[in-house]
Amino acid sequence: MTLEPSPTERDSKQSSLEHHRYVFVRDELYSWLPAKITSTLSSPSYAANDDATNTITVVLALPSDWRETTHHPPGSHLANTSPENNFLKRTVNPKEYPDFHLPLQNTDENGEVKAHADISNMEYINEASMLYNLRQLYKRGCTYSRVGEIIISMNPFEWFTNLYSNEVQISYANQLIWREEQGHRRLSARQLDDSNRLLYEPHLYETASHAYSALALGQKDQSILITGESGAGKTEAVKIIANYLLLYE
C-alpha cells in the first residue's frame, strides 16, 4: 500500500523546491549575480555527481532597479538589459562551486531577496547572500547591519543627518542605557539581553550604549574595536561613538 502525500505536503514540497531554485552564479565583472534555475541534469536540489558534464541552466534574475542602483564595470553587457536579452541565460557547472552547490538566495514567496538587519538570522549564509543582503539594506537607507554583537558599517560616502540626530541618540539611550524609576532615570542592564536587539535597528549607538552600561554597571574597563579597509569610514565611526558617549559622561 502506497500512501499519497496530502495536498498540504505536496504544496510544501513544491514550495521548497521552488525556493531552492533561486541561487547566485559567479560573474567576472560583478562577482555574483542572482539567478533562477530553469533546468538541471540532476535533481532540483542540484546535488552534483562526479560527471564533469553535469550542468545547470539558469536565467539571471536581476533586481528591477538594477540599472539605476548598480555600479556597472566597463565592458558590462548588463548595464542596459531587459528580460528578453539572451545573455541573461547561462549554463553553469556545479563542480566549479564549493561542495558542488550554487549558493542559495534568501527570498520571500515572490522570489524577492529579503533583507535581514542581523546577518546571523539569514537562512542561507554565503558570500553572495551577505553581499546582496547589504545591498538591500543600503537601498533602504540602512548603512548598518549586525552579526550578533558586531556592527557592520558601510560607508555611504554621504551624510545621513537623520541617523545621528538628537532624537535618535535619545532613543538608543532610553532603550539601552536608562530605565525610568519613580520619575528618575536609572542605569539599566535589563535591555542588554540579546533578544531585545530585535526591537531596534543596528547602529553605532548600540555598541556605544552597551560599552557605557557595562562600564558603569560592571565597573570594568571597556574597549570598542573599529576595523576596516582604508576609506571604510573608521575615523567617522570613532567620532560618532565619541560624540554619543560624551553626552552621558
Backbone bond lengths (Angstrom), bond angles and torsions (degrees), N, CA, C in turn:
res aa  C-N    CA-C-N  psi(-1)  N-CA   C-N-CA  omega(-1)  CA-C   N-CA-C  phi
1 M - - - 1.465 - - 1.521 109.32 -
2 T 1.310 117.07 129.56 1.455 122.03 -179.16 1.520 109.84 -108.01
3 L 1.307 115.69 126.50 1.460 120.50 178.88 1.519 109.69 -87.94
4 E 1.312 116.90 124.09 1.454 121.89 177.64 1.527 109.33 -82.81
5 P 1.325 117.22 139.38 1.463 118.76 177.46 1.516 110.80 -64.57
6 S 1.318 115.85 147.46 1.455 120.65 178.72 1.522 109.92 -70.41
7 P 1.345 117.98 161.50 1.473 120.07 176.94 1.516 112.42 -55.53
8 T 1.334 116.65 -37.48 1.467 119.83 179.64 1.520 111.06 -65.31
9 E 1.343 115.84 -42.26 1.463 120.16 179.12 1.518 111.29 -65.68
10 R 1.358 116.14 -40.13 1.459 119.36 178.16 1.520 111.41 -64.28
11 D 1.344 116.38 -43.02 1.462 120.31 179.25 1.516 110.98 -63.59
12 S 1.350 115.89 -39.86 1.460 119.88 -179.69 1.517 111.08 -65.81
13 K 1.342 116.23 -41.95 1.465 120.38 179.62 1.511 110.58 -65.72
14 Q 1.357 116.61 -42.72 1.451 120.55 179.93 1.520 110.58 -63.85
15 S 1.347 116.05 -40.49 1.464 120.38 178.90 1.515 110.98 -63.25
16 S 1.353 116.50 -39.89 1.463 120.88 179.35 1.520 110.87 -64.79
17 L 1.360 115.89 -43.86 1.460 119.31 179.06 1.511 111.20 -63.66
18 E 1.337 116.36 -40.84 1.454 120.52 179.43 1.527 110.21 -64.89
19 H 1.331 115.85 -40.84 1.460 120.88 -179.98 1.526 110.98 -61.45
20 H 1.332 116.28 -37.63 1.461 120.84 -177.31 1.528 112.86 -79.48
21 R 1.312 117.10 -0.92 1.461 119.68 175.23 1.525 112.12 -83.23
22 Y 1.324 117.56 -14.06 1.459 121.02 178.83 1.526 109.28 -87.65
23 V 1.318 116.42 114.81 1.460 122.23 -171.84 1.524 110.15 -135.72
24 F 1.320 115.06 -179.29 1.464 122.45 170.94 1.523 108.38 -119.27
25 V 1.325 115.89 144.52 1.458 121.01 175.60 1.524 108.85 -123.50
26 R 1.316 115.60 150.38 1.456 120.54 -179.36 1.535 110.84 -71.47
27 D 1.342 114.37 150.46 1.459 120.18 177.39 1.520 108.30 -146.49
28 E 1.327 116.44 137.29 1.464 120.73 -176.45 1.520 112.52 -64.88
29 L 1.324 117.93 -32.29 1.463 121.15 -176.36 1.522 112.95 -94.74
30 Y 1.316 117.29 -38.61 1.467 121.08 -174.08 1.531 113.27 -105.38
31 S 1.304 117.34 2.59 1.479 122.80 -177.01 1.527 111.73 71.63
32 W 1.346 116.02 -64.62 1.462 119.82 -179.94 1.520 109.71 -136.53
33 L 1.328 115.97 143.70 1.458 121.17 177.19 1.524 109.16 -131.69
34 P 1.329 117.56 139.76 1.468 120.27 177.27 1.518 110.27 -73.87
35 A 1.316 115.79 143.85 1.458 120.43 -177.56 1.527 110.06 -151.72
36 K 1.338 114.17 167.62 1.461 120.49 175.77 1.515 108.28 -127.22
37 I 1.325 115.77 132.13 1.463 120.58 179.79 1.525 109.41 -70.51
38 T 1.321 115.96 130.62 1.463 121.07 177.67 1.526 112.06 -107.17
39 S 1.326 116.35 -30.13 1.465 119.08 176.55 1.520 109.16 -160.43
40 T 1.326 115.15 153.36 1.454 120.68 -178.29 1.517 109.63 -152.51
41 L 1.306 116.21 150.79 1.465 120.64 178.36 1.516 111.70 -81.47
42 S 1.351 116.29 -13.15 1.464 120.38 177.40 1.520 107.98 -107.50
43 S 1.323 116.44 -164.32 1.449 121.10 179.95 1.519 109.71 -70.69
44 P 1.339 117.64 166.60 1.464 119.42 178.61 1.514 113.97 -58.91
45 S 1.341 117.50 -18.80 1.461 119.10 175.42 1.516 111.31 -83.80
46 Y 1.353 115.76 3.65 1.458 125.54 175.21 1.521 113.78 46.62
47 A 1.326 118.54 39.89 1.461 121.11 173.52 1.526 107.12 -72.32
48 A 1.307 117.44 119.81 1.465 121.43 -173.54 1.522 110.89 -84.99
49 N 1.322 115.08 152.85 1.459 119.58 172.53 1.520 108.40 -107.06
50 D 1.303 116.61 -163.42 1.462 120.07 -176.18 1.526 113.31 -83.17
51 D 1.310 117.50 3.21 1.455 121.28 -179.40 1.517 110.12 -79.52
52 A 1.311 116.83 113.10 1.464 121.21 -176.10 1.517 112.26 -66.89
53 T 1.346 117.48 -15.82 1.460 120.20 -179.65 1.522 112.00 -88.62
54 N 1.319 118.07 -2.95 1.451 121.41 179.04 1.520 109.84 -63.80
55 T 1.311 117.81 121.54 1.463 120.90 -175.74 1.522 111.09 -130.77
56 I 1.319 114.25 162.86 1.453 122.35 178.81 1.520 107.74 -128.55
57 T 1.310 116.78 132.58 1.461 121.76 176.50 1.525 109.01 -99.20
58 V 1.314 115.88 128.88 1.457 120.76 179.97 1.522 109.21 -129.31
59 V 1.298 115.04 160.48 1.461 121.32 170.26 1.516 106.91 -121.37
60 L 1.320 117.27 131.00 1.455 120.87 -178.41 1.521 110.26 -62.93
61 A 1.325 115.71 132.16 1.463 122.16 179.85 1.524 108.17 -110.37
62 L 1.319 116.22 73.31 1.456 121.29 -175.64 1.526 110.68 -73.65
63 P 1.329 117.95 143.85 1.469 120.61 177.74 1.523 111.32 -59.28
64 S 1.326 115.89 153.92 1.463 120.55 -178.01 1.526 112.33 -62.76
65 D 1.320 116.51 -27.22 1.469 120.58 -179.70 1.527 111.50 -101.34
66 W 1.311 116.18 23.29 1.456 121.92 -175.45 1.528 112.15 -54.01
67 R 1.312 117.40 -46.90 1.458 121.53 -174.43 1.530 111.48 -64.48
68 E 1.330 116.84 -39.87 1.456 120.74 -173.68 1.521 113.61 -83.81
69 T 1.324 117.53 -29.27 1.468 119.59 -170.61 1.521 113.62 -110.74
70 T 1.325 117.58 12.54 1.464 120.64 -177.12 1.523 110.29 -122.72
71 H 1.330 115.60 137.59 1.467 120.16 172.88 1.523 108.08 -78.55
72 H 1.320 116.12 121.28 1.458 120.56 -176.38 1.531 110.09 -103.57
73 P 1.336 117.33 114.02 1.470 121.39 178.92 1.523 110.77 -63.29
74 P 1.332 116.91 153.79 1.468 120.44 176.39 1.530 110.82 -55.92
75 G 1.308 115.50 138.67 1.454 120.02 179.02 1.514 114.62 88.45
76 S 1.341 117.27 2.34 1.460 119.81 -179.20 1.526 110.97 -75.84
77 H 1.334 115.27 134.43 1.455 120.80 174.34 1.521 111.45 -90.89
78 L 1.326 116.75 -1.42 1.459 120.23 -176.88 1.516 112.87 -100.45
79 A 1.337 117.62 0.78 1.456 120.63 -179.06 1.522 111.28 -65.59
80 N 1.322 116.44 -38.33 1.464 121.51 178.10 1.525 107.45 -127.01
81 T 1.319 113.78 87.65 1.450 118.13 -172.81 1.512 111.23 -125.06
82 S 1.300 116.03 161.38 1.451 123.00 175.57 1.523 107.57 -140.24
83 P 1.340 117.25 160.07 1.467 119.79 -177.00 1.522 113.72 -60.71
84 E 1.340 117.57 -16.67 1.461 119.61 -177.84 1.518 113.07 -83.78
85 N 1.329 117.95 -11.94 1.458 120.18 -176.80 1.524 111.33 -67.82
86 N 1.331 115.61 132.43 1.459 120.01 -177.00 1.517 113.04 -67.29
87 F 1.354 116.99 -26.96 1.455 117.63 -176.77 1.528 112.56 -73.80
88 L 1.336 117.29 1.03 1.460 119.57 172.08 1.526 110.54 -75.47
89 K 1.321 117.06 -18.91 1.462 121.25 178.33 1.524 109.51 -89.85
90 R 1.316 115.45 135.69 1.462 120.14 -179.06 1.525 109.87 -140.48
91 T 1.316 114.41 152.10 1.456 121.54 174.69 1.519 108.13 -114.75
92 V 1.317 116.44 124.70 1.462 120.67 -176.24 1.520 109.77 -123.47
93 N 1.315 114.74 154.08 1.457 121.56 176.86 1.530 108.32 -106.08
94 P 1.331 118.72 116.88 1.468 120.70 -177.92 1.521 113.70 -60.91
95 K 1.350 117.72 -19.65 1.459 119.52 179.71 1.531 111.38 -67.52
96 E 1.328 116.94 -14.57 1.458 120.95 178.74 1.530 111.85 -85.45
97 Y 1.333 116.98 1.41 1.462 122.14 -177.83 1.530 109.98 -117.98
98 P 1.337 116.40 152.37 1.471 119.35 179.57 1.518 111.65 -56.14
99 D 1.319 116.22 134.50 1.462 123.27 178.88 1.530 112.37 58.35
100 F 1.343 117.05 20.10 1.472 121.66 179.06 1.525 112.82 60.86
101 H 1.324 117.41 28.28 1.453 121.75 -179.08 1.526 110.56 -125.48
102 L 1.315 116.19 135.53 1.453 120.15 170.98 1.524 107.98 -76.39
103 P 1.345 118.00 137.47 1.472 119.92 179.93 1.526 110.66 -60.15
104 L 1.317 116.56 137.48 1.460 121.94 -178.79 1.522 111.39 -87.51
105 Q 1.330 115.32 148.25 1.456 121.66 174.45 1.524 109.89 -88.12
106 N 1.330 115.83 157.33 1.457 121.94 170.54 1.527 106.94 -100.04
107 T 1.320 117.13 99.04 1.454 121.31 -173.87 1.523 111.71 -119.99
108 D 1.334 114.61 160.08 1.455 120.05 173.88 1.523 109.47 -89.79
109 E 1.331 116.34 -170.78 1.465 119.94 -176.32 1.528 112.95 -65.96
110 N 1.338 116.43 -17.40 1.464 120.33 179.19 1.526 112.70 -97.18
111 G 1.321 116.72 4.89 1.451 120.24 179.85 1.510 113.85 81.76
112 E 1.332 117.83 9.79 1.461 121.99 178.54 1.523 109.66 -86.20
113 V 1.335 116.10 139.92 1.461 120.57 179.85 1.525 109.87 -65.43
114 K 1.323 116.32 128.63 1.459 121.42 179.53 1.530 109.90 -88.88
115 A 1.322 115.75 143.99 1.457 120.94 178.04 1.525 109.59 -101.14
116 H 1.331 116.55 133.57 1.464 122.61 178.98 1.521 108.96 -119.98
117 A 1.322 116.40 124.97 1.460 119.99 177.15 1.525 111.04 -65.14
118 D 1.337 116.30 -33.84 1.460 121.78 177.80 1.528 108.06 -110.86
119 I 1.319 116.24 112.74 1.466 121.24 -176.06 1.526 111.33 -61.09
120 S 1.321 117.20 -29.74 1.467 119.64 -179.18 1.522 111.93 -67.34
121 N 1.330 117.86 -12.61 1.460 121.10 177.73 1.526 112.75 -90.47
122 M 1.327 117.18 -2.52 1.455 120.22 178.76 1.522 110.47 -70.08
123 E 1.320 116.33 141.57 1.462 119.87 -179.96 1.522 110.77 -71.15
124 Y 1.327 116.92 -41.61 1.462 121.85 179.55 1.522 108.52 -117.71
125 I 1.329 115.86 115.02 1.457 120.86 -177.95 1.522 108.91 -110.51
126 N 1.300 116.15 113.95 1.450 122.89 176.08 1.525 107.97 -150.91
127 E 1.303 117.50 172.32 1.463 120.84 -176.79 1.527 111.41 -56.04
128 A 1.320 116.77 -47.09 1.458 120.69 -176.62 1.527 111.87 -66.54
129 S 1.328 117.38 -43.95 1.468 120.12 -178.15 1.527 111.12 -65.59
130 M 1.338 117.20 -34.95 1.463 119.45 177.65 1.528 111.19 -68.09
131 L 1.337 116.91 -41.26 1.460 120.31 179.11 1.523 111.01 -62.19
132 Y 1.323 116.78 -45.05 1.461 119.62 -178.03 1.523 111.50 -75.09
133 N 1.313 117.80 -24.98 1.462 119.84 173.01 1.530 110.11 -65.88
134 L 1.336 116.22 -44.16 1.460 119.85 177.00 1.520 110.48 -63.00
135 R 1.320 116.43 -36.80 1.466 120.35 178.51 1.521 110.85 -62.04
136 Q 1.329 116.51 -44.26 1.457 120.46 179.88 1.526 111.62 -63.98
137 L 1.324 116.04 -42.08 1.457 119.85 179.16 1.525 110.99 -64.43
138 Y 1.327 116.37 -41.33 1.459 120.59 -179.43 1.522 110.57 -63.19
139 K 1.323 117.35 -38.06 1.455 121.28 178.24 1.521 111.36 -61.81
140 R 1.332 116.73 -29.42 1.466 121.30 178.55 1.519 112.36 -86.20
141 G 1.338 116.31 3.33 1.449 119.76 -179.17 1.514 113.52 83.61
142 C 1.337 116.94 14.78 1.467 121.30 179.44 1.525 109.08 -98.58
143 T 1.311 117.20 109.14 1.460 119.91 179.33 1.521 111.59 -90.93
144 Y 1.333 117.44 -4.67 1.465 121.29 -179.00 1.528 110.83 -118.01
145 S 1.314 115.25 142.62 1.456 122.76 168.76 1.524 106.23 -141.73
146 R 1.313 116.98 179.81 1.461 118.64 -176.86 1.520 111.27 -144.21
147 V 1.333 114.12 158.73 1.467 122.34 166.35 1.516 105.14 -127.18
148 G 1.336 115.91 95.20 1.455 118.93 -173.67 1.519 110.60 64.59
149 E 1.325 116.35 -119.32 1.469 120.87 -179.53 1.528 112.91 -87.95
150 I 1.319 117.09 -7.94 1.461 121.21 -177.38 1.530 109.58 -87.82
151 I 1.329 116.09 127.47 1.458 121.61 177.85 1.530 109.03 -95.49
152 I 1.313 115.92 130.48 1.463 122.22 175.96 1.521 107.83 -103.23
153 S 1.323 116.24 125.23 1.455 121.38 -176.83 1.520 110.17 -116.98
154 M 1.340 116.31 130.56 1.459 121.72 174.78 1.526 108.67 -105.22
155 N 1.311 116.72 132.04 1.457 120.64 177.68 1.529 108.68 -77.67
156 P 1.344 118.30 111.55 1.462 119.89 -178.46 1.519 113.00 -81.01
157 F 1.348 116.86 -6.38 1.465 122.38 -177.34 1.531 111.34 56.47
158 E 1.309 115.29 31.07 1.459 122.85 170.33 1.520 107.23 -159.01
159 W 1.341 116.30 160.90 1.457 119.73 -174.88 1.518 109.98 -100.25
160 F 1.330 116.00 122.62 1.452 121.65 177.05 1.532 108.08 -99.13
161 T 1.312 117.25 96.93 1.464 121.04 -175.30 1.525 112.05 -63.03
162 N 1.337 116.91 -30.95 1.460 118.93 -177.30 1.528 112.45 -68.92
163 L 1.338 117.97 -17.59 1.461 120.75 -179.26 1.522 112.74 -79.66
164 Y 1.320 116.62 -18.39 1.467 119.51 -171.96 1.522 112.19 -128.75
165 S 1.309 117.52 24.99 1.461 121.76 -179.71 1.524 110.62 -73.01
166 N 1.317 115.61 165.22 1.466 120.06 177.53 1.524 111.02 -60.49
167 E 1.335 115.78 -35.25 1.452 119.79 -179.70 1.529 111.12 -64.01
168 V 1.324 116.88 -40.53 1.458 120.61 178.90 1.529 110.37 -68.14
169 Q 1.309 117.15 -41.73 1.461 120.61 177.98 1.529 111.03 -59.46
170 I 1.313 116.34 -46.15 1.464 121.02 -179.16 1.533 110.40 -64.62
171 S 1.324 116.19 -38.29 1.464 120.33 -179.55 1.520 111.19 -60.94
172 Y 1.346 117.34 -46.79 1.465 120.21 -179.50 1.525 110.89 -68.30
173 A 1.319 117.05 -38.69 1.456 119.91 179.44 1.525 111.04 -63.84
174 N 1.335 115.99 -40.97 1.468 119.18 -179.33 1.523 112.01 -69.51
175 Q 1.310 116.96 -29.19 1.457 119.80 179.79 1.517 113.07 -82.47
176 L 1.344 116.56 -33.74 1.460 119.88 -168.28 1.525 115.15 -115.32
177 I 1.321 117.58 -16.26 1.467 118.97 -176.77 1.526 111.76 -114.99
178 W 1.331 116.19 -46.55 1.455 119.66 -170.02 1.520 112.40 -108.83
179 R 1.329 114.46 160.57 1.456 122.11 167.67 1.521 107.76 -142.46
180 E 1.306 114.67 146.38 1.457 119.98 179.48 1.527 110.49 -80.85
181 E 1.334 115.40 133.27 1.461 120.36 179.04 1.524 108.31 -145.23
182 Q 1.328 115.14 108.54 1.458 122.05 -179.50 1.534 111.58 52.87
183 G 1.316 113.92 45.85 1.448 119.15 175.87 1.507 114.86 79.31
184 H 1.333 117.47 3.28 1.461 121.11 179.63 1.535 109.43 -122.76
185 R 1.332 114.88 150.96 1.456 119.65 176.76 1.522 109.88 -87.67
186 R 1.334 115.69 133.30 1.450 122.15 177.98 1.530 108.25 -126.46
187 L 1.338 115.05 149.47 1.461 118.88 173.84 1.516 109.55 -63.31
188 S 1.309 115.41 139.98 1.455 119.57 -175.77 1.517 110.55 -131.25
189 A 1.342 115.68 135.93 1.465 120.92 173.87 1.525 110.89 -100.81
190 R 1.327 116.35 -5.76 1.456 120.46 -175.91 1.521 112.09 -62.12
191 Q 1.330 116.88 -37.01 1.456 119.92 -175.89 1.516 113.62 -77.58
192 L 1.312 118.62 -2.12 1.459 120.35 -176.65 1.523 112.69 -83.76
193 D 1.342 117.45 -0.96 1.456 120.36 178.11 1.522 110.67 -66.45
194 D 1.356 116.54 140.71 1.465 121.04 -176.01 1.521 112.43 -57.20
195 S 1.326 118.25 -36.36 1.461 120.60 -175.53 1.521 112.03 -61.80
196 N 1.318 116.58 -26.13 1.460 119.62 -177.88 1.516 113.07 -75.37
197 R 1.331 117.90 -7.43 1.465 119.23 177.36 1.522 111.56 -65.94
198 L 1.317 116.37 -19.85 1.449 119.75 178.27 1.524 111.60 -70.32
199 L 1.324 117.32 -13.73 1.458 120.95 -174.37 1.519 113.10 -87.68
200 Y 1.316 118.23 -9.17 1.462 119.60 -177.51 1.519 110.24 -147.42
201 E 1.327 115.29 155.77 1.452 121.38 -178.81 1.529 110.83 -75.00
202 P 1.333 117.96 149.93 1.472 120.79 176.04 1.530 110.36 -59.24
203 H 1.328 115.85 141.46 1.469 119.97 -178.61 1.527 108.27 -164.41
204 L 1.334 115.87 155.41 1.464 119.62 173.64 1.522 111.18 -61.72
205 Y 1.326 116.63 -27.97 1.463 119.50 177.84 1.523 111.25 -65.03
206 E 1.318 117.05 -26.68 1.461 121.10 176.06 1.524 110.15 -63.87
207 T 1.331 116.50 -50.03 1.469 121.14 179.07 1.522 110.70 -60.77
208 A 1.332 116.23 -45.65 1.462 120.65 -179.07 1.521 111.23 -62.83
209 S 1.332 117.01 -39.09 1.467 120.98 -179.60 1.521 111.17 -65.61
210 H 1.319 117.48 -42.79 1.462 120.64 178.69 1.530 110.68 -63.17
211 A 1.334 116.43 -42.16 1.460 119.79 179.94 1.533 110.92 -64.26
212 Y 1.323 116.34 -42.77 1.470 120.58 -179.33 1.525 110.83 -64.11
213 S 1.342 116.92 -45.86 1.459 120.22 -179.10 1.525 111.49 -64.44
214 A 1.342 116.65 -41.83 1.467 119.97 179.53 1.515 111.19 -65.26
215 L 1.330 116.61 -35.56 1.466 120.33 177.74 1.522 111.13 -67.69
216 A 1.329 116.32 -45.93 1.460 120.50 -175.69 1.523 112.48 -73.55
217 L 1.331 117.18 -40.54 1.455 120.66 -175.95 1.522 113.02 -88.62
218 G 1.329 116.06 -38.34 1.452 119.79 -177.95 1.507 114.29 -89.50
219 Q 1.344 116.17 -11.63 1.464 121.80 -179.96 1.532 111.26 53.89
220 K 1.351 115.36 41.05 1.459 120.66 177.37 1.519 109.37 -128.58
221 D 1.340 115.03 142.36 1.463 118.90 178.09 1.528 110.39 -59.36
222 Q 1.331 116.00 145.84 1.459 122.05 -178.69 1.524 110.18 -123.55
223 S 1.312 116.03 148.63 1.463 121.97 176.33 1.525 108.94 -129.18
224 I 1.318 115.51 140.05 1.461 121.40 174.52 1.525 107.22 -117.34
225 L 1.316 116.33 116.95 1.458 121.92 -178.61 1.525 109.30 -94.22
226 I 1.323 116.09 122.21 1.461 122.02 177.65 1.517 107.72 -117.89
227 T 1.311 116.80 118.75 1.452 120.42 -176.03 1.525 109.93 -136.74
228 G 1.315 116.53 156.90 1.458 120.91 -179.92 1.516 110.26 164.59
229 E 1.326 115.47 173.99 1.451 120.66 180.00 1.521 110.95 -74.76
230 S 1.323 115.94 167.27 1.455 121.12 177.07 1.521 109.73 -60.07
231 G 1.327 115.91 129.30 1.454 120.37 -179.86 1.511 114.17 87.76
232 A 1.326 116.83 3.34 1.471 120.18 -178.02 1.518 112.46 -74.49
233 G 1.327 117.12 -17.12 1.459 120.23 179.81 1.510 114.13 105.42
234 K 1.335 116.99 23.85 1.477 120.69 -177.51 1.519 111.51 -64.11
235 T 1.334 117.34 -44.63 1.463 120.74 -177.84 1.521 110.97 -62.71
236 E 1.319 116.63 -43.73 1.466 120.32 178.78 1.526 110.30 -64.20
237 A 1.327 117.02 -36.82 1.463 120.18 179.00 1.522 110.92 -63.02
238 V 1.339 116.40 -40.79 1.469 120.41 177.45 1.523 110.26 -61.82
239 K 1.320 116.75 -43.58 1.472 121.02 179.92 1.523 110.92 -62.49
240 I 1.330 116.84 -42.99 1.465 121.05 -178.65 1.524 110.91 -63.63
241 I 1.348 116.49 -44.50 1.462 120.35 179.84 1.521 111.06 -67.16
242 A 1.334 116.89 -43.66 1.468 120.64 -179.40 1.519 111.08 -62.18
243 N 1.319 117.09 -42.79 1.462 121.23 178.68 1.519 111.28 -61.64
244 Y 1.316 116.58 -40.02 1.459 120.86 179.67 1.524 111.21 -66.96
245 L 1.338 116.82 -44.88 1.462 120.60 -178.41 1.521 111.90 -65.95
246 L 1.326 116.90 -33.40 1.456 121.03 -179.53 1.532 112.21 -64.57
247 L 1.316 115.80 -23.61 1.466 119.34 179.80 1.524 111.45 -66.55
248 Y 1.341 116.83 -24.95 1.467 120.19 -174.01 1.518 112.70 -116.68
249 E 1.323 115.25 8.73 1.471 118.99 179.05 1.534 109.67 -76.14
